[in-house]
Every structure is written in structure tokens, then in C-alpha cells.
Amino acid sequence: MAKNNNTSEERTANNMSSSMLIHPGEMIKDEIAARGITQKELAQQMGVSYTVFNEILNGKRPVTTEYAMLLEAALGTNANIWLGLQAEYNMQVIMQDKSFMSRLEKIRKIAAIF
């Protein structure tokens, strides 16, 4: 397994260090750009507030089930893709929380006894 010299404690599913978190909003922005439409046009097509949609695209809000389904309808993409990307992002974020990870480790030690 390749070892990353990054000193960060963050880990991905394959246990390799990740240097940067990518919110699914970034990927949605790429999809929008590839289609040659604007964020405002897509927000309008989906019937959502441009301000809220822009916050999702900029990683300030999560991609909710509702938005994933709206994206599916508007872009023809599977809603599960966006939800999966959001879940992976959430996992990466929480894995950077040392306090939470310490708490998990304590729980795992207790569970291992049983």
C-alpha cells in the first residue's frame, strides 16, 4: 500500500491519507459547467432558491435527499450518486475530529471486551 507522507490524521476508506476534502457541490458545479448552463438557470429549473443552491455548490450546506432528487430530475443523474458523495464527505469530515475519533476508539475497546 502506498504511504502518503502527509501528517494529517484524516483517513479514507482504503486507509490512505487524503490531503483534501471535496464537497459534492464542487462536482455538481463541474457537471453544470460541462452542460453549459448557469447555476441560476439550474436553480430556476429545479424550483429552488439560487442562494441556497449556491451555498450547496460552495460546500456551505449538504446535498440533502431533496436536492439529490431534484438534481436527478434536472440533470438525469442518479440521486444516489450525490447522496453517496455527501455521505463520504461527511465521513471524511468527522474522521478529522480528534475528539470524536477518540470517543469511537473508547467505544470500540469496550465493545471488544464483549
C-alpha angles and dihedrals in degrees: 000000000000114000121217116214090216110125093210117120094221116117135190128216091272090052094246119131117259119212098197139023116227117202114214088240088074090057091046088053089053091050092050092048092048089056093049096236129124127244089242092052092051093046089051092047090051092046095236136128111274090216094056092042090051090052089055091049090050094049096250093116132031126251100254126202089256093054092043090055092046089052090049091054095044100040103025091238122136112262089219090066092061093042091049092050090049092049091050091049090049091051092050092049095050092045088062090058103097093192092054093044090051089051091051091050091053091050092049091052091052092046091050090061092062 
